[in-house]
Amino acid sequence: MKNKKRKWSWLLPVALIIAVLISIIFTVLIWVTPSNFQVFGSKSAPAAGSVDKNVSGKQSIADVYLPVSLTYYENDTRYQLSSTKIDVIDLARRLVKNVRIKKITKETFRSQEEYLKFMNMSDSYSLNYSAPVTLGLFKNHMKSMTKSDANYAFSRILVPLNRRGVIYFMDDHSLNVYTARINVQTIGKISSLITRRDIKMVRVEYRLFNGHITKYFLQPIEVPKSSYLINRENTGLFVTRLIGSNENSTVTTREQKKQTIYTDDAGQRMVIKNHNGCVSYTNYAKEIAEARHRSLYDSLTLSFDRLKLLDVALDDVRYSEFDFQSKNATYRSYINGFPIISADEYGSYQVQITDSGNQHLVFSLYTLQVPVPADSNAVQLPNTDDVMESLKQSGIDMQKINSVQIGYRESKNESSALVIDLTPTYFVKYNNVWIDYRDLVHNEGGSR
């Protein structure tokens, strides 16, 4: 065993060297691109609120507001479909891409139990979101939506294989179900997904927990570990992109309590924690019009517009959460279908736009670059019932749990400071804060 470990011990350092060389090459290419000379050359830096529309390789709004999981229900059993080789969600999206909606009708269920019963429709697929979205954000995937349709909120798309010419948009919060009559009799060959050898099927079930519809894994699940090369972005880039350059405004900088603080006299402020690179940006300039009751569609559209100001690659970033009270939208990097949940905001972006028009962004200077070889051993996580039981036996107040999900927790790589390791675990939203369930079980919840 020791000889085997020695045999492969060279693999990680070599892979890191290759990854670093690739990163350097891309960095050089970026800096010698003419568009960057336009920014850093004789022309002034872009003002706050402007977005370089010529930047390529950035995700569209339709790509970021994608479902995060795909499930299939048959014979009273639901399966979650996943793969480490193909993008299951993208495959399913392409199968419904050319659907044209002819008519939408609404039905509201009287109870969550009735709603769940409808969701468990035999021989059906469900494209599931982590947080509610609206039809307006989905219009790039489906055609012929009206303005009134744009504000319909939903949490999942139910695609029945035995009912022709219809799909359902279901909202877990309001218990509304929007029946969409469509122009095609079948939704592609979506059933072919379950026959592919590279598709993994795990038994899951949706249940009511503390008034929320929650996904339970009914069997232990193996989730691969992952490691990524990381890069700390130049602080000045975000100062330019967010606060900007304005002849009528002066940017001041000061150090305070291990933080670097940037402010201007136009109501903008950016605070960077020096030890972990966490950035908090606030704009009180009210560049966005006030709205007493901003719709979910408007909130999510505006949040994405603010996210684009960061001018970062969003290839694996998906919409993950929305707080209706604070109007805070959270976007996270997803690896193998599961989100990275980090106390230091690695791979995540929070965007808040209040009804008064104030803006607040939270993100990390550290960005994920390229994956590098990780520990080949996958982590076998217990089923959700066992996780809940361990929390209960540890004396955790179960009424304070809002949600539970599988995600990746980051840690420092022992071999290189340029790499972070991502380990799968269950996260529990306890008192509205995501915590590794193991920390709660060992009474360490306050550490995250």
C-alpha positions as CSV (number, residue, x, y, z in Angstrom):
1,M,0.0,0.0,0.0
2,K,2.8,2.4,0.9
3,N,4.6,1.6,-2.4
4,K,1.4,2.3,-4.3
5,K,1.1,5.7,-2.6
6,R,4.7,6.6,-3.4
7,K,4.0,5.5,-7.0
8,W,1.4,8.2,-7.4
9,S,2.7,10.8,-5.0
10,W,4.2,12.7,-7.9
11,L,0.9,13.2,-9.6
12,L,-0.5,16.2,-7.6
13,P,2.7,18.3,-7.8
14,V,3.0,17.8,-11.6
15,A,-0.7,18.5,-12.1
16,L,-0.4,21.7,-10.0
17,I,2.6,22.8,-12.1
18,I,0.6,22.2,-15.3
19,A,-2.5,24.1,-13.9
20,V,-0.3,27.0,-12.8
21,L,1.3,27.2,-16.3
22,I,-2.2,27.2,-17.9
23,S,-3.3,29.9,-15.5
24,I,-0.2,32.0,-16.4
25,I,-0.8,31.6,-20.1
26,F,-4.4,32.7,-19.8
27,T,-3.4,35.6,-17.7
28,V,-0.9,36.8,-20.3
29,L,-3.5,36.4,-23.0
30,I,-6.0,38.5,-21.0
31,W,-3.5,41.3,-20.4
32,V,-2.4,41.5,-24.1
33,T,-6.0,41.6,-25.4
34,P,-6.7,44.9,-27.0
35,S,-9.9,45.4,-25.1
36,N,-7.9,45.5,-21.9
37,F,-5.6,48.1,-23.3
38,Q,-8.7,50.2,-23.9
39,V,-9.5,49.9,-20.2
40,F,-6.1,50.4,-18.7
41,G,-4.6,52.6,-21.4
42,S,-5.3,56.2,-22.3
43,K,-9.0,55.9,-21.8
44,S,-10.5,56.5,-18.4
45,A,-11.8,53.5,-16.4
46,P,-15.5,52.7,-16.8
47,A,-17.8,54.4,-14.5
48,A,-19.8,52.5,-11.8
49,G,-22.7,50.7,-13.3
50,S,-21.2,50.2,-16.7
51,V,-20.7,46.7,-18.2
52,D,-18.3,45.8,-21.0
53,K,-20.6,44.1,-23.5
54,N,-17.7,42.9,-25.6
55,V,-16.5,40.6,-22.8
56,S,-16.8,37.0,-24.1
57,G,-17.1,33.8,-22.1
58,K,-19.6,35.2,-19.6
59,Q,-22.8,33.3,-18.9
60,S,-26.2,34.7,-19.9
61,I,-29.1,35.2,-17.5
62,A,-30.7,32.0,-18.8
63,D,-27.5,30.0,-17.9
64,V,-27.3,31.3,-14.3
65,Y,-31.0,30.8,-13.6
66,L,-31.0,27.1,-14.4
67,P,-32.5,24.2,-12.5
68,V,-30.0,22.5,-10.2
69,S,-31.3,19.0,-10.1
70,L,-33.3,16.5,-12.2
71,T,-35.5,13.8,-10.8
72,Y,-37.6,11.0,-12.3
73,Y,-40.7,9.5,-10.7
74,E,-42.2,6.0,-11.6
75,N,-43.8,3.1,-9.7
76,D,-44.1,5.2,-6.5
77,T,-40.3,5.8,-6.4
78,R,-38.4,9.0,-7.2
79,Y,-34.8,9.0,-8.4
80,Q,-32.3,11.9,-8.7
81,L,-30.3,11.7,-11.9
82,S,-26.7,12.8,-11.9
83,S,-23.4,12.3,-13.7
84,T,-19.8,13.3,-13.3
85,K,-19.3,13.0,-17.1
86,I,-22.1,14.9,-18.7
87,D,-24.3,17.9,-17.7
88,V,-27.7,16.3,-17.0
89,I,-29.4,19.6,-16.6
90,D,-28.2,20.9,-19.9
91,L,-29.3,17.8,-21.6
92,A,-32.8,18.1,-20.2
93,R,-32.9,21.8,-21.0
94,R,-32.1,21.1,-24.7
95,L,-34.9,18.7,-24.9
96,V,-37.5,21.4,-24.0
97,K,-35.6,24.3,-25.7
98,N,-37.9,24.6,-28.7
99,V,-41.2,24.2,-26.9
100,R,-43.7,26.9,-27.7
101,I,-46.3,27.7,-25.0
102,K,-49.8,28.3,-26.4
103,K,-51.8,28.8,-23.2
104,I,-51.3,29.0,-19.4
105,T,-53.9,28.3,-16.7
106,K,-53.5,28.4,-12.9
107,E,-54.6,26.1,-10.2
108,T,-54.0,26.6,-6.4
109,F,-53.9,23.5,-4.2
110,R,-55.5,23.8,-0.7
111,S,-52.8,21.9,1.2
112,Q,-49.1,20.9,0.8
113,E,-50.2,17.3,1.0
114,E,-52.4,17.7,-2.1
115,Y,-49.6,19.6,-3.8
116,L,-47.0,16.8,-3.1
117,K,-49.5,14.2,-4.3
118,F,-49.8,16.0,-7.6
119,M,-46.0,16.4,-7.8
120,N,-45.6,12.6,-7.5
121,M,-47.1,12.1,-11.0
122,S,-46.3,8.7,-12.4
123,D,-43.8,8.6,-15.3
124,S,-42.7,12.2,-15.0
125,Y,-39.5,14.2,-14.8
126,S,-39.0,17.2,-12.6
127,L,-36.5,20.0,-13.2
128,N,-35.9,21.5,-9.8
129,Y,-34.7,24.9,-8.7
130,S,-33.0,25.7,-5.4
131,A,-35.1,28.8,-5.0
132,P,-38.1,30.3,-6.8
133,V,-37.8,31.8,-10.3
134,T,-40.3,33.3,-12.7
135,L,-41.4,32.4,-16.2
136,G,-39.9,35.6,-17.5
137,L,-36.4,34.2,-16.7
138,F,-37.3,31.0,-18.5
139,K,-38.4,32.7,-21.7
140,N,-35.1,32.1,-23.4
141,H,-35.8,28.4,-23.2
142,M,-39.4,28.5,-24.2
143,K,-41.2,30.7,-26.7
144,S,-44.4,32.8,-26.9
145,M,-44.8,34.0,-23.3
146,T,-46.8,37.1,-22.6
147,K,-45.8,40.0,-20.2
148,S,-48.3,38.7,-17.6
149,D,-46.7,35.3,-17.8
150,A,-43.3,36.7,-16.9
151,N,-44.2,37.2,-13.2
152,Y,-45.5,33.7,-12.5
153,A,-43.2,32.2,-9.9
154,F,-42.3,28.5,-9.7
155,S,-39.9,26.2,-8.0
156,R,-39.9,23.2,-10.4
157,I,-41.0,22.2,-13.9
158,L,-42.9,18.9,-14.0
159,V,-42.7,17.1,-17.4
160,P,-45.2,14.2,-17.7
161,L,-44.3,11.6,-20.3
162,N,-47.8,10.1,-20.4
163,R,-49.7,13.4,-20.9
164,R,-49.3,14.9,-24.3
165,G,-49.0,18.6,-25.0
166,V,-48.7,19.8,-21.4
167,I,-46.1,20.7,-18.8
168,Y,-46.5,22.1,-15.3
169,F,-44.7,25.0,-13.5
170,M,-45.1,24.4,-9.7
171,D,-44.5,26.9,-6.9
172,D,-43.8,25.3,-3.5
173,H,-44.4,28.5,-1.6
174,S,-47.9,29.5,-3.0
175,L,-48.9,26.0,-4.0
176,N,-49.8,27.4,-7.4
177,V,-49.5,25.1,-10.4
178,Y,-49.4,26.7,-13.9
179,T,-50.5,24.3,-16.6
180,A,-48.8,25.2,-19.9
181,R,-50.3,23.9,-23.1
182,I,-47.5,23.4,-25.6
183,N,-47.1,22.9,-29.3
184,V,-45.3,19.6,-29.2
185,Q,-46.8,16.3,-28.2
186,T,-43.8,14.9,-26.5
187,I,-40.8,16.5,-24.9
188,G,-38.0,15.0,-27.0
189,K,-36.5,11.7,-26.0
190,I,-36.1,12.7,-22.3
191,S,-36.8,9.1,-21.3
192,S,-33.5,8.0,-22.9
193,L,-31.6,9.7,-20.0
194,I,-32.3,6.8,-17.6
195,T,-30.9,4.2,-19.9
196,R,-27.5,5.9,-20.2
197,R,-24.6,4.1,-18.5
198,D,-23.0,7.4,-17.3
199,I,-26.2,8.4,-15.4
200,K,-26.3,7.7,-11.7
201,M,-29.8,7.2,-10.1
202,V,-30.3,7.6,-6.4
203,R,-33.6,7.2,-4.6
204,V,-35.0,10.4,-3.1
205,E,-38.3,11.6,-1.7
206,Y,-39.9,15.0,-1.1
207,R,-41.4,15.4,2.4
208,L,-42.7,18.2,4.6
209,F,-40.2,19.3,7.2
210,N,-41.0,22.3,9.4
211,G,-43.5,23.5,6.8
212,H,-41.0,23.3,3.9
213,I,-40.9,20.8,1.1
214,T,-37.5,19.1,1.6
215,K,-35.6,16.5,-0.4
216,Y,-34.6,13.4,1.5
217,F,-32.0,11.0,0.1
218,L,-33.4,7.5,1.0
219,Q,-30.1,5.7,0.6
220,P,-26.4,6.5,1.3
221,I,-24.9,8.4,-1.6
222,E,-21.3,8.5,-2.8
223,V,-20.1,12.0,-3.8
224,P,-16.7,12.6,-5.3
225,K,-14.2,14.9,-3.6
226,S,-12.8,17.8,-5.7
227,S,-9.9,20.2,-5.7
228,Y,-9.5,23.5,-7.5
229,L,-6.7,25.8,-8.4
230,I,-7.6,29.2,-6.9
231,N,-6.5,32.8,-7.8
232,R,-6.7,35.9,-5.7
233,E,-8.0,38.7,-8.0
234,N,-6.5,42.1,-8.0
235,T,-8.4,44.4,-5.6
236,G,-8.0,47.3,-8.0
237,L,-10.0,45.6,-10.6
238,F,-13.1,45.5,-8.4
239,V,-12.5,49.0,-7.1
240,T,-12.7,50.1,-10.8
241,R,-15.6,47.9,-11.8
242,L,-17.8,48.8,-8.8
243,I,-16.8,52.2,-7.5
244,G,-15.5,53.3,-10.8
245,S,-13.7,56.5,-11.9
246,N,-15.5,59.8,-11.8
247,E,-14.1,63.3,-12.1
248,N,-16.7,64.5,-9.7
249,S,-16.0,61.8,-7.1
250,T,-12.8,61.0,-5.1
251,V,-12.0,57.5,-3.8
252,T,-10.3,57.3,-0.5
253,T,-8.5,54.3,1.1
254,R,-7.8,53.5,4.7
255,E,-6.7,50.5,6.8
256,Q,-8.8,49.6,9.8
257,K,-8.9,46.5,12.0
258,K,-7.3,44.2,9.4
259,Q,-9.6,45.6,6.7
260,T,-9.0,47.8,3.7
261,I,-11.9,50.3,3.2
262,Y,-12.6,52.2,0.0
263,T,-15.1,55.0,-0.1
264,D,-16.2,57.9,-2.3
265,D,-18.3,60.9,-1.8
266,A,-21.1,59.5,-3.9
267,G,-22.3,57.0,-1.4
268,Q,-20.2,53.9,-2.3
269,R,-18.2,51.8,0.1
270,M,-16.1,48.7,-0.3
271,V,-14.6,46.7,2.6
272,I,-12.1,43.9,2.1
273,K,-11.1,41.5,4.9
274,N,-7.4,41.1,4.4
275,H,-7.1,37.6,6.0
276,N,-9.7,35.9,3.7
277,G,-10.3,38.2,0.8
278,C,-14.0,38.6,1.5
279,V,-15.5,41.7,-0.1
280,S,-18.5,43.7,1.0
281,Y,-19.7,46.5,-1.4
282,T,-22.5,48.9,-0.6
283,N,-23.9,51.6,-2.9
284,Y,-26.3,54.2,-1.4
285,A,-26.3,56.3,-4.5
286,K,-29.7,54.9,-5.5
287,E,-28.9,54.3,-9.2
288,I,-31.8,51.9,-9.2
289,A,-35.3,53.4,-8.9
290,E,-37.3,52.8,-5.7
291,A,-40.1,50.3,-5.8
292,R,-42.5,49.7,-3.0
293,H,-43.3,46.2,-4.1
294,R,-40.6,45.1,-6.5
295,S,-41.6,41.8,-8.3
296,L,-39.5,38.7,-8.0
297,Y,-38.8,38.9,-11.8
298,D,-37.6,42.5,-11.5
299,S,-35.5,41.6,-8.4
300,L,-33.8,38.7,-10.0
301,T,-33.2,40.6,-13.2
302,L,-31.6,43.5,-11.4
303,S,-29.6,41.2,-9.2
304,F,-28.1,39.5,-12.3
305,D,-27.3,43.0,-13.8
306,R,-25.3,43.8,-10.6
307,L,-23.6,40.4,-10.7
308,K,-22.4,41.2,-14.3
309,L,-20.6,44.3,-13.0
310,L,-18.1,42.1,-11.3
311,D,-17.0,40.9,-14.8
312,V,-16.1,37.4,-13.6
313,A,-16.6,34.0,-15.2
314,L,-19.9,32.4,-14.2
315,D,-19.5,29.1,-15.9
316,D,-20.5,26.9,-12.9
317,V,-22.4,29.6,-11.0
318,R,-26.1,29.0,-10.4
319,Y,-28.9,30.9,-8.6
320,S,-29.2,29.2,-5.2
321,E,-31.3,31.3,-2.7
322,F,-33.6,34.3,-2.4
323,D,-34.8,36.0,0.8
324,F,-38.1,37.7,0.1
325,Q,-37.8,39.9,3.2
326,S,-34.3,41.3,2.6
327,K,-34.4,40.9,-1.2
328,N,-31.0,39.1,-1.1
329,A,-30.2,36.7,-3.9
330,T,-27.4,34.2,-3.5
331,Y,-25.5,32.6,-6.4
332,R,-23.2,29.6,-5.8
333,S,-20.7,27.5,-7.8
334,Y,-22.0,24.0,-8.4
335,I,-19.7,21.0,-8.6
336,N,-21.1,17.6,-9.7
337,G,-24.6,19.0,-9.1
338,F,-24.0,20.3,-5.5
339,P,-23.2,23.8,-4.3
340,I,-20.1,25.1,-2.6
341,I,-21.3,26.5,0.7
342,S,-18.5,28.6,2.3
343,A,-18.3,30.9,5.3
344,D,-15.6,32.8,3.4
345,E,-17.8,33.2,0.3
346,Y,-15.6,31.0,-1.9
347,G,-17.4,30.4,-5.2
348,S,-20.5,32.4,-4.1
349,Y,-22.0,35.9,-4.7
350,Q,-24.7,37.6,-2.7
351,V,-26.6,40.5,-4.3
352,Q,-29.1,42.6,-2.4
353,I,-31.2,45.3,-3.9
354,T,-33.6,46.9,-1.5
355,D,-37.0,48.5,-2.4
356,S,-35.4,51.9,-1.7
357,G,-32.8,51.2,-4.4
358,N,-29.7,50.6,-2.2
359,Q,-27.3,47.9,-3.4
360,H,-25.2,45.4,-1.4
361,L,-22.8,42.8,-2.8
362,V,-20.8,40.2,-1.0
363,F,-18.2,37.9,-2.7
364,S,-14.6,36.7,-2.5
365,L,-11.5,37.9,-4.2
366,Y,-10.5,34.2,-4.6
367,T,-11.9,32.6,-7.7
368,L,-12.0,29.0,-8.8
369,Q,-9.7,28.4,-11.8
370,V,-9.3,24.9,-13.0
371,P,-9.9,21.5,-11.3
372,V,-6.8,19.5,-10.3
373,P,-6.5,15.8,-9.4
374,A,-8.1,15.2,-6.0
375,D,-8.2,12.3,-3.6
376,S,-9.7,9.5,-5.7
377,N,-11.8,8.3,-2.8
378,A,-15.4,9.4,-2.9
379,V,-17.2,10.3,0.3
380,Q,-20.1,8.1,1.2
381,L,-22.8,10.3,2.9
382,P,-25.5,8.8,5.0
383,N,-29.2,9.0,4.0
384,T,-31.0,12.1,5.2
385,D,-33.1,10.3,7.8
386,D,-29.8,9.2,9.6
387,V,-28.5,12.8,9.4
388,M,-31.8,14.1,11.0
389,E,-31.6,11.4,13.7
390,S,-28.0,12.3,14.6
391,L,-29.0,15.9,15.0
392,K,-32.0,15.0,17.1
393,Q,-29.9,12.7,19.3
394,S,-27.3,15.5,19.8
395,G,-30.0,17.7,21.3
396,I,-30.3,20.1,18.4
397,D,-33.6,22.1,18.4
398,M,-35.1,20.7,15.2
399,Q,-37.6,23.5,15.0
400,K,-34.7,25.9,14.2
401,I,-33.8,24.0,11.1
402,N,-35.0,25.7,7.9
403,S,-33.5,23.4,5.3
404,V,-31.0,20.6,4.7
405,Q,-29.0,19.8,1.6
406,I,-25.8,18.2,0.3
407,G,-23.0,20.6,-0.6
408,Y,-19.2,21.0,-0.7
409,R,-17.2,22.4,2.2
410,E,-13.8,24.0,1.3
411,S,-10.6,23.5,3.2
412,K,-6.9,24.3,2.6
413,N,-4.9,21.9,0.6
414,E,-2.0,20.5,2.6
415,S,0.4,20.4,-0.4
416,S,-0.2,23.8,-2.0
417,A,-1.6,27.2,-0.9
418,L,-2.8,27.6,-4.5
419,V,-5.4,24.8,-4.1
420,I,-8.5,24.3,-2.1
421,D,-10.0,21.0,-1.4
422,L,-13.8,20.5,-1.6
423,T,-15.3,17.8,0.5
424,P,-19.0,16.8,0.3
425,T,-21.2,16.9,3.4
426,Y,-24.7,17.7,4.6
427,F,-25.4,21.3,5.4
428,V,-28.2,22.4,7.7
429,K,-29.7,25.8,7.6
430,Y,-29.9,26.4,11.4
431,N,-31.2,29.8,12.6
432,N,-31.0,30.9,9.0
433,V,-27.2,30.1,8.7
434,W,-25.8,27.2,6.7
435,I,-23.7,24.9,9.0
436,D,-22.0,21.6,8.4
437,Y,-24.2,19.1,10.2
438,R,-21.1,17.5,11.8
439,D,-20.3,20.9,13.5
440,L,-23.8,20.9,15.0
441,V,-23.6,17.3,16.1
442,H,-20.3,18.1,17.9
443,N,-21.7,21.4,19.2
444,E,-19.4,23.5,17.0
445,G,-22.1,25.3,15.1
446,G,-20.9,28.7,16.2
447,S,-17.7,28.3,14.3
448,R,-19.3,28.8,10.9
